[in-house]
Amino acid sequence: MDFSLPKEIEDIRKKARDFAVKEFTQELTLTCDATETYPDDIRKKAYNAGFIDVGNPWGMLVSMEEFCRVDPGVGMSALVPGFGSEVIMLYGSDYQKKKYLEPVLKGEKISGFAVTEPIAGSDVAGISTKLYKKDGKWILNGGKMFITNGTIANHFYVLARSAEPDSPEKRHHGLSMAIVESEMKGFSSTKITGKLGMRATSTAELKFDNIEIPQENIIGEEGKGFYYVMSFFNISRIYVAAQALGTAEGALDRLKAYLAALKSRGSPMADYESAQFLLSETATEIEAARMLMYMAADKLFKFEPDPVITSMAKYYSASVAAKATRSVMLFMGLDGIATDMERFYRDSKITEIWEGTSEIEKLVISRMLMKK
Ligand SMILES: Cc1cc2nc3c(=O)[nH]c(=O)nc-3n(C[C@H](O)[C@H](O)[C@H](O)COP(=O)(O)OP(=O)(O)OC[C@H]3O[C@@H](n4cnc5c(N)ncnc54)[C@H](O)[C@@H]3O)c2cc1C
């Protein structure tokens, strides 16, 4: 049994780490967080350096880990300009791949994935955005909430209700996915400000007002949208686990640096049992999260996804990130709340929310275990 990654992936990890350490300067990360600014230059540099490559999922995964280890907000901003691309890779037509996916893969365009609505987050089948045919044309009406890349994306993969379900138990039927361009008549987006964390990412509320959608922009089969979203989550949850792992590792890096600084100034605090326990517990939990995440990724990248392991990896890594950032910040006292450690604490929270909250991951795990 070999638990190590191939050398070429470890080389990407090292390259990603060097890139993030050099480019994610204190000034840049502070400014992006304080002013809620998307770091577009970093996105372009990361693309040109080859880190944004959905065709190399292991490379993306370790890059996400290393980028978030240096700064989760800027790291995520740099690596998700092609958010939702896997849906087109899996279910898109040749036309959609050429028109929408290719420019994203070339770093020329940005995409978004729009499912959540003000009254429907975890309850994906509860969405109320409508897609219906009128005079032979598809019309989209409704809106989406908390959409990443919301003010910067050129197009979005949108989930909408295209038919009423046969019964309340079958609410996940009758949902379809459509590609909506931000230039289409009737589209508008409003930036959401004042978020707790991930302030470098662009998050927006989208409105669809009688948008005409051409037939060729309907993704895959009509009525299969719920399944497309769920299979996308099986992929994106692994990336969130990598984000969480990197965030936890960033906290561990800061704890080690803080303990070394305490030692060098002769403070006895570094030798307190509580310090040693915090260090060893955090490091152990990170390694456990890494194993779970790599197991989930290994299965997925061999096209044998295991939703139970995936949800375990996402739920566990997120809880490790939230715990590590909180514990390290508290241990560092004033140095914890007056340095970038507090940003790591704020940025960690999202890993327990997006792509399925921790409660939803636990429901997936328990339901599937009982079915087995
Ligand atoms: C910064 C940011 C970026 C985002 N980006 C995107 C994006 O790009 N695209 C997109 O579609 N969405 C996006 N989201 C939305 C995100 O996926 C949702 O916030 C998330 O799915 C939770 O939905 P909700 O906020 O409506 O909470 P709710 O679903 O209302 O949940 C509220 C609470 O109730 C709990 N809960 C809900 N249902 C159950 C249940 N059955 N059993 C037990 N507990 C339950 C939840 O765990 C949570 O604690 C983003 C959110 C944020 C904050």
PDBQT file of the ligand as one rigid body, heavy atoms in Angstrom, charges set to zero:
ROOT
HETATM    1  C1  LIG A 401     -19.664  32.761   0.120  1.00  0.00    +0.000 C 
HETATM    2  C2  LIG A 401     -20.683  31.808  -0.443  1.00  0.00    +0.000 A 
HETATM    3  C3  LIG A 401     -20.562  31.395  -1.765  1.00  0.00    +0.000 A 
HETATM    4  C4  LIG A 401     -21.507  30.503  -2.313  1.00  0.00    +0.000 A 
HETATM    5  N1  LIG A 401     -21.402  30.140  -3.633  1.00  0.00    +0.000 NA
HETATM    6  C5  LIG A 401     -22.414  29.438  -4.213  1.00  0.00    +0.000 A 
HETATM    7  C6  LIG A 401     -22.422  29.186  -5.629  1.00  0.00    +0.000 A 
HETATM    8  O1  LIG A 401     -21.497  29.535  -6.354  1.00  0.00    +0.000 OA
HETATM    9  N2  LIG A 401     -23.493  28.524  -6.160  1.00  0.00    +0.000 N 
HETATM   10  C7  LIG A 401     -24.550  28.106  -5.395  1.00  0.00    +0.000 A 
HETATM   11  O2  LIG A 401     -25.484  27.539  -5.938  1.00  0.00    +0.000 OA
HETATM   12  N3  LIG A 401     -24.571  28.332  -4.050  1.00  0.00    +0.000 NA
HETATM   13  C8  LIG A 401     -23.534  28.984  -3.448  1.00  0.00    +0.000 A 
HETATM   14  N4  LIG A 401     -23.556  29.233  -2.093  1.00  0.00    +0.000 N 
HETATM   15  C9  LIG A 401     -24.687  28.798  -1.300  1.00  0.00    +0.000 C 
HETATM   16  C10 LIG A 401     -24.376  27.619  -0.410  1.00  0.00    +0.000 C 
HETATM   17  O3  LIG A 401     -24.182  26.454  -1.172  1.00  0.00    +0.000 OA
HETATM   18  C11 LIG A 401     -25.546  27.501   0.586  1.00  0.00    +0.000 C 
HETATM   19  O4  LIG A 401     -25.405  28.569   1.506  1.00  0.00    +0.000 OA
HETATM   20  C12 LIG A 401     -25.586  26.202   1.327  1.00  0.00    +0.000 C 
HETATM   21  O5  LIG A 401     -25.948  25.155   0.451  1.00  0.00    +0.000 OA
HETATM   22  C13 LIG A 401     -26.586  26.227   2.496  1.00  0.00    +0.000 C 
HETATM   23  O6  LIG A 401     -27.817  26.700   2.078  1.00  0.00    +0.000 OA
HETATM   24  P1  LIG A 401     -28.576  27.861   2.880  1.00  0.00    +0.000 P 
HETATM   25  O7  LIG A 401     -27.586  28.965   3.083  1.00  0.00    +0.000 OA
HETATM   26  O8  LIG A 401     -29.810  28.181   2.169  1.00  0.00    +0.000 OA
HETATM   27  O9  LIG A 401     -28.864  27.262   4.299  1.00  0.00    +0.000 OA
HETATM   28  P2  LIG A 401     -30.080  26.292   4.669  1.00  0.00    +0.000 P 
HETATM   29  O10 LIG A 401     -30.172  25.180   3.701  1.00  0.00    +0.000 OA
HETATM   30  O11 LIG A 401     -31.290  27.118   4.903  1.00  0.00    +0.000 OA
HETATM   31  O12 LIG A 401     -29.552  25.724   6.046  1.00  0.00    +0.000 OA
HETATM   32  C14 LIG A 401     -29.581  26.482   7.251  1.00  0.00    +0.000 C 
HETATM   33  C15 LIG A 401     -29.117  25.566   8.378  1.00  0.00    +0.000 C 
HETATM   34  O13 LIG A 401     -30.019  24.459   8.498  1.00  0.00    +0.000 OA
HETATM   35  C16 LIG A 401     -29.315  23.240   8.361  1.00  0.00    +0.000 C 
HETATM   36  N5  LIG A 401     -30.140  22.287   7.635  1.00  0.00    +0.000 N 
HETATM   37  C17 LIG A 401     -30.746  22.464   6.438  1.00  0.00    +0.000 A 
HETATM   38  N6  LIG A 401     -31.437  21.366   6.078  1.00  0.00    +0.000 NA
HETATM   39  C18 LIG A 401     -31.253  20.457   7.067  1.00  0.00    +0.000 A 
HETATM   40  C19 LIG A 401     -31.700  19.126   7.273  1.00  0.00    +0.000 A 
HETATM   41  N7  LIG A 401     -32.491  18.496   6.385  1.00  0.00    +0.000 N 
HETATM   42  N8  LIG A 401     -31.331  18.496   8.420  1.00  0.00    +0.000 NA
HETATM   43  C20 LIG A 401     -30.520  19.103   9.320  1.00  0.00    +0.000 A 
HETATM   44  N9  LIG A 401     -30.079  20.382   9.172  1.00  0.00    +0.000 NA
HETATM   45  C21 LIG A 401     -30.429  21.046   8.067  1.00  0.00    +0.000 A 
HETATM   46  C22 LIG A 401     -28.060  23.580   7.591  1.00  0.00    +0.000 C 
HETATM   47  O14 LIG A 401     -27.024  22.650   7.833  1.00  0.00    +0.000 OA
HETATM   48  C23 LIG A 401     -27.732  24.965   8.116  1.00  0.00    +0.000 C 
HETATM   49  O15 LIG A 401     -27.049  24.847   9.334  1.00  0.00    +0.000 OA
HETATM   50  C24 LIG A 401     -22.586  30.056  -1.512  1.00  0.00    +0.000 A 
HETATM   51  C25 LIG A 401     -22.678  30.469  -0.174  1.00  0.00    +0.000 A 
HETATM   52  C26 LIG A 401     -21.749  31.322   0.350  1.00  0.00    +0.000 A 
HETATM   53  C27 LIG A 401     -21.908  31.753   1.786  1.00  0.00    +0.000 C 
ENDROOT
TORSDOF 0
